[in-house]
């Protein structure tokens, strides 16, 4: 049997959350299917190459695609992230290379795949809490600047106390948005600007490595570090599962 990723207690927690959506029925084979999805997340192998112990590959993929379409997998991450301590919020973006097989989806959208001289890529925009655990994320094309998704990251937070980010988020409009929501920004100004450097809490800024650590942890999974999914929705579901695995130890 291939190496599994869930203990009995953790599966019970996840399956309870899945059933709470009203979109998943109590079937004994769901655990086997879910482990197959996590195996693909960890290894990045084609769906057709899944070990037979998880069931037929097409069954595992169809259920993953269905749960992704219904928002079940995204719900797992959002439900577990309710414990987030958002006194400090760190935001940043990170690029994941998009494999050539991820291109060519039969849709009118770009599916968050950007094309540049460096090749196809997708960017993950992320907000983490005071402990470095993920709160909310979005996808965009790889060439998109971090600041373009910064307002959306803040708008999805329940409250805003202190937001810490690097110089890529140096924007007066973004600082004003944080202030209007009752928060404080810790964002250094770029050196080439004529505006004087504001006083920055460098002691707090040093903890910005927490968001970098979050990216480092999920990129241990090969289906995250390299994007193989054609649909942005399916890749976002894989990212949600990776962030979900970061939260699980907080519960059981």
C-alpha positions in Angstrom: 0.0 0.0 0.0 1.4 3.5 -0.9 2.2 5.8 2.0 -0.9 7.6 3.3 -1.2 11.1 4.8 -4.2 11.0 7.1 -4.7 9.5 10.6 -8.1 8.2 11.6 -8.8 11.3 13.7 -7.9 13.7 10.9 -10.0 11.9 8.4 -13.0 12.0 10.7 -12.5 15.8 11.1 -12.3 16.3 7.3 -15.2 14.0 6.5 -17.4 15.8 9.0 -16.6 19.1 7.3 -17.3 17.6 3.9 -20.7 16.2 4.9 -21.6 19.6 6.4 -21.6 21.1 2.9 -24.6 18.9 2.0 -22.8 17.9 -1.2 -21.0 14.7 -0.1 -22.7 11.5 1.0 -21.4 9.0 3.5 -19.7 6.4 1.4 -16.9 4.1 2.8 -14.7 4.5 -0.4 -14.4 8.3 0.1 -11.4 8.0 2.3 -9.6 5.9 -0.3 -10.5 8.4 -2.9 -9.3 11.3 -0.8 -6.0 9.6 0.0 -5.6 9.1 -3.8 -6.1 12.9 -4.3 -3.5 13.7 -1.6 -1.1 11.2 -3.2 -1.3 13.0 -6.5 -0.9 16.3 -4.6 2.3 15.0 -3.0 3.9 13.3 -6.0 2.5 15.3 -9.0 2.1 12.2 -11.1 -0.5 12.0 -13.9 -3.9 10.9 -12.8 -3.6 7.8 -15.0 -0.5 6.7 -13.0 -2.2 6.6 -9.6 -1.6 3.3 -7.8 -4.5 0.9 -8.1 -4.8 0.7 -4.3 -6.7 4.0 -4.5 -9.2 2.7 -7.0 -9.5 3.3 -10.7 -7.8 6.5 -11.6 -10.8 7.9 -13.5 -13.0 7.5 -10.4 -10.5 9.4 -8.2 -10.2 12.2 -10.8 -13.9 12.5 -11.4 -14.6 12.9 -7.7 -11.8 15.4 -7.4 -13.2 17.4 -10.3 -16.7 17.2 -8.9 -15.6 18.2 -5.4 -13.6 21.0 -6.8 -16.5 22.2 -8.9 -18.9 22.1 -5.9 -16.4 24.0 -3.7 -16.0 21.1 -1.2 -12.2 21.2 -1.2 -12.1 24.9 -0.8 -14.6 24.7 2.1 -12.2 22.4 4.0 -9.5 25.1 4.0 -11.8 27.9 4.8 -13.5 26.0 7.7 -10.2 25.1 9.3 -8.8 28.6 8.9 -11.5 30.0 11.2 -9.0 29.6 14.1 -6.7 32.2 12.5 -5.1 34.8 14.7 -5.3 37.9 12.5 -3.7 40.5 14.8 -0.8 40.4 12.4 -1.3 39.6 8.7 1.5 39.0 6.3 0.9 39.1 2.6 3.1 38.1 -0.4 3.0 36.4 -3.8 4.9 33.5 -5.2 5.2 32.1 -8.7 4.6 28.4 -9.7 5.8 27.2 -13.0 3.0 25.9 -15.2 3.8 22.6 -17.1 3.1 22.5 -20.8 0.3 20.0 -20.2 -1.5 22.7 -18.1 -2.1 24.9 -21.2 -4.8 24.5 -23.7 -7.9 24.3 -21.6 -11.1 24.5 -23.6 -12.3 27.7 -22.0 -12.4 31.4 -23.0 -10.4 32.4 -19.9 -6.6 32.3 -19.4 -7.1 30.0 -16.4 -4.6 32.1 -14.4 -1.7 31.0 -16.7 0.5 33.9 -17.7 2.9 33.8 -20.7 6.3 35.6 -20.5 9.8 35.1 -21.6 10.4 32.8 -18.7 7.5 30.5 -19.8 4.1 29.8 -18.5 3.4 30.5 -14.8 0.8 31.1 -12.2 1.1 33.4 -9.1 -0.3 32.6 -5.7 -1.3 35.7 -3.7 -1.4 34.7 0.0 -2.3 36.2 3.4 -1.1 34.4 6.5 -1.9 35.1 10.2 0.3 35.8 13.2 1.4 32.2 13.4 2.2 31.9 9.7 -0.9 29.8 8.9 -2.8 30.6 5.7 -6.0 32.7 5.8 -6.9 33.5 2.2 -5.3 33.2 -1.2 -6.0 34.0 -4.9 -4.5 33.0 -8.2 -3.4 35.2 -11.1 -1.2 35.0 -14.2 2.5 34.8 -13.2 3.4 38.2 -14.6 0.8 40.1 -12.5 2.3 42.5 -9.9 1.6 41.7 -6.3 -0.1 45.0 -5.6 -2.9 44.2 -8.1 -4.4 41.6 -5.7 -3.4 43.2 -2.4 -6.7 45.1 -2.0 -8.7 41.9 -2.5 -6.6 40.0 0.0 -7.4 42.7 2.6 -11.1 42.9 1.7 -11.6 39.2 2.5 -10.3 39.5 6.0 -12.8 39.7 8.9 -10.8 42.4 10.5 -7.5 44.3 9.9 -5.1 45.2 12.7 -1.6 45.3 11.3 -0.6 44.3 7.7 3.0 43.6 7.0 4.4 43.4 3.4 7.5 44.1 1.4 8.3 47.0 -0.9 6.4 45.4 -3.7 3.2 46.6 -1.9 4.4 50.2 -1.6 1.2 52.1 -2.6 -0.4 55.1 -0.9 -3.8 53.8 -2.1 -3.2 50.5 -0.5 -2.1 52.1 2.8 -5.2 54.2 2.7 -7.4 51.1 2.2 -5.8 49.5 5.3 -6.3 52.7 7.3 -10.0 52.9 6.3 -10.5 49.4 7.6 -9.0 50.5 11.0 -5.7 48.9 10.5 -2.0 49.8 10.4 0.4 49.1 7.6 4.1 48.1 8.0 5.3 48.5 4.4 8.7 50.1 3.6 8.9 52.7 0.8 10.9 52.1 -2.3 14.2 54.0 -2.4 13.7 55.7 -5.7 10.6 57.6 -4.5 11.1 61.2 -3.6 8.8 60.8 -0.6 10.7 60.5 2.7 11.0 57.1 4.3 8.3 56.6 6.9 9.1 55.1 10.3 8.7 51.3 10.0 8.5 48.8 12.8 11.5 46.8 11.6 11.2 44.4 14.6 7.8 43.3 13.3 8.9 43.4 9.7 11.5 40.8 10.5 8.6 38.2 11.0 7.7 38.5 7.3 9.5 35.3 6.8 6.3 33.5 8.1 4.6 34.0 4.7 7.7 32.9 2.9 7.7 29.7 5.0 4.1 29.0 4.1 5.0 29.1 0.4 8.0 26.9 1.1 5.9 24.3 2.9 3.2 23.9 0.2 5.9 23.8 -2.6 7.1 20.5 -1.0 4.1 19.1 -2.8 5.0 18.6 -6.5 1.5 19.3 -7.8 1.9 22.8 -6.3 5.5 23.7 -7.1 4.7 22.8 -10.8 1.2 23.4 -12.0 -0.2 20.5 -14.1 -4.0 21.3 -13.8 -5.5 22.9 -16.9 -8.3 24.6 -14.9 -7.6 27.4 -12.4 -10.4 26.0 -10.2 -8.7 22.6 -10.0 -5.3 24.1 -9.3 -6.8 26.3 -6.6 -8.4 23.2 -5.0 -5.0 21.6 -4.9 -3.6 24.7 -3.2 -6.5 24.6 -0.8 -5.7 21.0 0.1 -2.0 21.9 0.7 -3.0 24.8 3.0 -5.6 22.5 4.7 -2.8 20.1 5.6 -1.0 23.0 7.4 -4.1 23.6 9.6 -4.9 20.0 10.4 -2.3 19.6 13.2 -4.0 22.5 15.0 -7.2 20.3 15.4 -6.0 16.7 15.9 
